[in-house]
Amino acid sequence: MTKVEKFELAKIKQDKLIKTMIYEVDTDEGSIEYRLEIYRRENVFKGIVYRKELYRMRANYKGGIVKCDEFMFSPDNNFNLNLINYNESEEDIINIFYNELEKNFNSLN
């Protein structure tokens, strides 16, 4: 069996990113920013949540060390465990995420 034949036998599953939403939640200590990505494969949907984190970086160059702070989104598994399950619509994903935000932060506007 050739590589092409093996490839044709393999089933490749592809999720399409259909929506990205940014949520900013104000807390007593400041604000927390989340990014919700919604993916679709055929007629099923899943969501992945990222939280914006501050990272302190040090870059080594010939001229010395440069320090800089960078904000990056990293996966937030507190939410992803509930959203990784496939749901029937993108609205399901959004509602599940919003309900989880309300649980974590008590009251939202």
trRosetta pair geometry for C-beta under 8 A, 3 or more apart (Angstrom, degrees):
i j d omega theta_ij theta_ji phi_ij phi_ji
1 5 4.8 -122 -169 88 86 130
1 6 5.7 103 136 -57 117 87
2 5 4.8 99 54 7 76 101
2 6 7.1 -138 97 -3 42 87
3 6 5.6 -55 -149 38 33 112
3 7 6.2 36 152 -22 66 106
4 7 5.6 -53 -148 35 31 113
4 8 6.4 32 153 -20 64 104
5 8 5.7 -51 -147 34 32 111
5 9 6.6 32 153 -19 63 105
6 9 5.8 -57 -153 35 32 111
6 10 6.6 36 150 -26 65 103
7 10 5.7 -51 -151 27 34 113
13 41 6.2 18 -179 -148 96 146
14 41 6.7 157 86 -118 44 98
15 39 4.0 24 168 171 120 130
15 40 6.8 145 -160 66 73 26
15 41 4.8 -62 -98 -58 68 101
15 46 7.1 -52 -134 43 142 111
16 39 6.4 147 69 -158 35 74
16 40 5.3 -28 61 62 92 82
16 41 7.2 144 9 -81 75 51
17 20 6.9 13 175 -50 116 96
17 37 6.0 -45 -136 -172 105 108
17 38 7.5 110 -156 76 58 47
17 39 5.6 -43 -92 -98 49 78
18 38 5.6 -56 63 100 90 94
18 39 6.7 133 7 -127 85 25
18 40 5.0 35 -23 -2 134 113
18 45 7.9 -70 35 -123 133 104
18 90 6.6 -106 90 -86 129 139
19 36 8.0 -3 113 108 94 90
19 37 7.5 163 89 -154 54 43
19 38 4.4 8 56 45 96 115
19 90 6.1 82 19 -160 139 143
20 35 6.4 -9 -170 -173 97 100
20 36 7.2 159 -155 83 47 52
20 37 5.3 -11 -105 -104 80 73
20 38 7.6 -156 -72 19 37 73
21 35 7.3 157 81 -157 44 52
21 36 4.7 -10 60 58 96 101
21 38 7.7 37 0 -13 102 106
21 94 7.3 56 16 -113 161 102
22 33 6.6 -10 -171 -170 97 101
22 34 7.2 157 -157 84 49 50
22 35 5.5 -22 -101 -102 70 72
22 36 7.9 -167 -77 20 23 73
23 33 7.1 159 85 -155 50 52
23 34 4.5 -9 60 60 100 100
23 35 7.8 -174 21 -79 72 25
23 36 6.7 43 -8 -12 111 108
23 97 7.9 -180 -17 143 152 121
23 101 7.0 -90 149 -96 156 152
24 31 5.4 10 -179 175 97 127
24 32 7.4 161 -155 80 52 41
24 33 5.0 -19 -103 -102 76 79
24 34 7.8 -174 -78 23 32 68
25 31 6.4 157 79 -159 42 72
25 32 4.9 -15 60 59 98 91
25 33 7.7 -178 20 -81 70 31
25 34 7.1 32 -7 -3 108 108
25 101 6.5 -160 -84 -160 139 115
25 105 5.7 -127 -175 -76 137 165
25 108 7.2 -65 -126 -111 100 110
26 30 7.8 -109 -147 147 60 29
26 31 5.0 -37 -100 -99 56 90
27 30 6.3 7 62 60 89 42
27 31 6.7 155 18 -102 75 32
27 32 6.2 38 -8 -9 121 102
27 105 6.8 -112 -92 -131 96 112
32 51 6.6 -28 -179 -153 104 105
32 52 7.3 167 -172 50 56 90
33 51 7.2 129 83 -161 55 56
33 52 3.9 12 72 15 106 132
34 49 5.9 -18 -170 -166 113 100
34 50 6.8 148 -161 78 60 49
34 51 5.6 -31 -102 -101 73 63
34 52 7.3 -124 -72 -4 27 83
34 76 6.9 -56 -126 10 101 152
34 79 7.7 68 -149 -6 138 162
34 101 7.7 -134 21 -94 158 117
35 49 7.2 151 78 -157 50 50
35 50 4.4 -9 56 59 100 103
35 51 8.0 -161 19 -73 74 19
35 52 7.3 93 -18 -51 97 87
35 73 5.1 -15 19 -132 131 151
36 47 5.8 -15 -169 -165 95 117
36 48 7.6 152 -155 77 49 42
36 49 5.5 -18 -101 -102 70 76
36 83 8.0 -129 -144 -144 99 164
36 93 7.4 151 173 143 122 107
36 94 7.2 112 130 -107 156 65
36 97 5.4 26 -111 -141 142 170
37 47 6.7 150 78 -155 49 61
37 48 4.9 -14 59 59 103 92
37 49 7.9 -169 21 -78 72 30
37 50 7.4 41 -9 -5 105 106
38 45 6.1 -6 -174 -170 98 112
38 46 7.5 166 -152 85 55 36
38 47 5.3 -25 -99 -98 68 82
38 90 4.9 68 171 -137 153 102
38 93 5.1 140 -115 89 109 157
38 94 7.5 -31 -72 -53 138 82
39 45 6.8 153 81 -155 49 60
39 46 5.3 -15 60 61 100 83
39 47 7.5 175 17 -86 76 31
39 48 7.2 35 -9 -3 114 103
40 43 7.7 -9 -168 -121 103 18
40 44 7.1 152 -152 80 61 40
40 45 5.3 -27 -97 -98 73 75
40 90 7.4 -53 -67 -65 108 102
41 44 5.7 -18 65 64 81 91
41 46 7.9 10 6 5 101 104
41 86 8.0 -68 46 -120 105 128
43 88 7.8 -3 149 -152 90 60
44 86 4.1 7 174 -176 121 128
44 87 7.2 133 -164 59 73 29
44 88 7.4 -50 -120 -102 61 34
45 86 6.5 130 61 -158 37 70
45 87 5.2 -43 70 66 95 80
45 88 7.1 -9 23 89 104 12
45 89 6.2 13 10 156 144 9
45 90 5.3 -155 -139 -76 159 57
45 92 6.8 140 71 56 127 108
45 93 5.5 -105 132 -34 121 125
46 83 6.6 110 -176 150 68 75
46 84 5.9 20 -164 -156 120 35
46 85 7.1 178 -118 85 94 22
46 86 5.3 -57 -66 -97 94 62
46 87 7.2 134 -89 14 46 80
46 93 7.1 122 -176 -99 16 128
47 80 7.9 -145 106 -121 74 60
47 83 3.7 -69 73 180 99 126
47 84 7.7 -99 65 -68 57 34
47 87 8.0 -1 -9 18 98 122
47 93 3.9 141 -43 -162 124 119
47 94 7.9 161 -86 -58 147 42
47 96 7.2 175 32 70 143 118
47 97 6.2 -103 140 -54 161 120
48 75 6.8 -56 -179 -123 103 98
48 80 5.9 19 -138 -116 62 105
48 83 6.7 -177 -75 106 27 124
48 84 7.3 52 -89 -90 73 75
49 75 7.3 93 83 -156 56 60
49 76 4.8 -58 112 57 101 106
49 79 3.8 0 39 86 154 135
49 80 5.6 -142 36 -62 88 75
49 83 6.2 108 -20 29 101 152
49 97 6.5 155 -80 -126 123 115
50 73 3.7 54 144 169 133 110
50 74 6.1 152 -156 70 90 18
50 75 5.7 -56 -102 -91 73 36
50 76 6.1 141 -139 -6 18 91
51 73 6.8 155 73 -148 22 69
51 74 6.3 -30 60 62 74 73
51 75 8.0 26 15 136 78 14
51 76 4.1 85 -20 -66 105 124
52 71 5.5 10 -176 -179 104 109
52 72 7.3 166 -146 87 61 21
52 73 5.4 -41 -88 -90 60 70
53 71 7.1 161 80 -150 34 62
53 72 6.1 -27 61 67 83 70
53 73 7.4 123 13 -119 78 22
53 74 5.2 -11 11 13 130 115
54 69 5.9 -6 -170 -175 102 108
54 70 7.5 150 -155 79 54 36
54 71 5.7 -34 -96 -95 62 71
55 69 7.2 156 79 -157 43 58
55 70 5.2 -22 63 66 95 87
55 71 7.6 154 17 -100 77 21
55 72 5.8 -3 2 18 124 112
56 67 7.1 -10 -175 -166 91 98
56 69 5.7 -31 -102 -102 62 75
57 67 7.2 155 85 -154 52 51
57 68 5.4 -19 65 67 99 78
57 69 7.3 157 18 -103 80 22
57 70 5.6 19 -6 5 127 114
58 65 5.5 -10 -172 -171 103 111
58 66 7.2 151 -158 75 52 46
58 67 5.5 -21 -102 -99 74 70
59 65 7.1 151 76 -158 45 57
59 66 4.6 -15 60 60 99 99
59 68 7.1 8 -2 15 108 109
60 65 5.8 -27 -102 -103 61 75
61 64 6.4 2 66 55 87 41
61 65 7.5 162 26 -95 74 24
61 66 6.1 35 1 -10 118 109
75 80 6.1 6 -178 -42 103 150
76 79 5.2 38 104 23 106 103
76 80 6.4 153 86 -21 55 97
77 80 5.0 -59 -124 41 44 113
77 81 6.2 56 176 -35 74 93
78 81 7.4 -60 -175 13 16 105
78 100 7.8 151 132 172 87 125
78 104 7.4 77 144 -92 136 140
79 82 6.3 -71 -172 41 48 101
79 83 5.9 16 149 -2 84 121
79 97 6.4 43 -166 -127 128 81
79 100 5.4 125 -121 124 89 155
80 83 5.7 -72 -134 51 37 98
80 84 5.4 49 168 -45 77 103
81 84 6.5 -36 -133 12 20 113
82 85 7.1 -54 179 16 36 107
82 96 5.8 -165 138 168 113 120
82 100 6.0 171 55 -75 152 138
83 93 6.0 70 -147 -146 102 87
83 96 5.9 157 -91 104 80 130
83 97 6.2 30 -83 -72 132 90
87 92 3.7 -150 155 105 140 141
87 93 5.7 180 47 -56 138 74
87 96 7.2 -158 -61 -17 157 139
88 92 5.7 101 50 -24 71 148
89 92 4.9 117 59 -6 73 96
89 93 7.6 -134 103 1 51 83
90 93 5.5 -47 -158 32 46 115
90 94 6.4 45 147 -19 71 103
91 94 5.6 -52 -146 38 36 112
91 95 6.1 36 156 -18 68 107
92 95 5.9 -60 -147 40 27 108
92 96 6.2 27 157 -19 65 108
93 96 5.9 -56 -147 36 27 110
93 97 6.4 25 156 -17 63 108
94 97 5.9 -59 -150 38 29 110
94 98 6.2 26 155 -18 65 109
95 98 5.7 -54 -142 38 30 109
95 99 6.2 32 157 -19 65 106
96 99 5.8 -56 -148 37 28 112
96 100 6.4 28 153 -18 63 107
97 100 5.7 -57 -151 37 31 111
97 101 6.5 35 150 -21 65 102
98 101 5.5 -49 -151 32 35 115
98 102 6.5 37 151 -20 65 102
98 108 7.6 -127 -168 64 85 156
99 102 5.6 -51 -150 34 34 113
99 103 6.6 37 150 -21 64 102
100 103 5.6 -48 -149 33 35 114
100 104 6.4 27 155 -13 65 108
101 104 5.9 -64 -148 42 30 106
101 105 5.9 -18 170 21 69 115
101 108 6.0 35 123 -50 111 149
102 105 6.7 -76 -128 58 22 80
102 106 7.3 -52 -178 125 58 10
102 107 7.2 21 -147 -113 83 25
102 108 5.5 -99 -94 6 77 111
105 108 6.1 69 90 -63 120 92
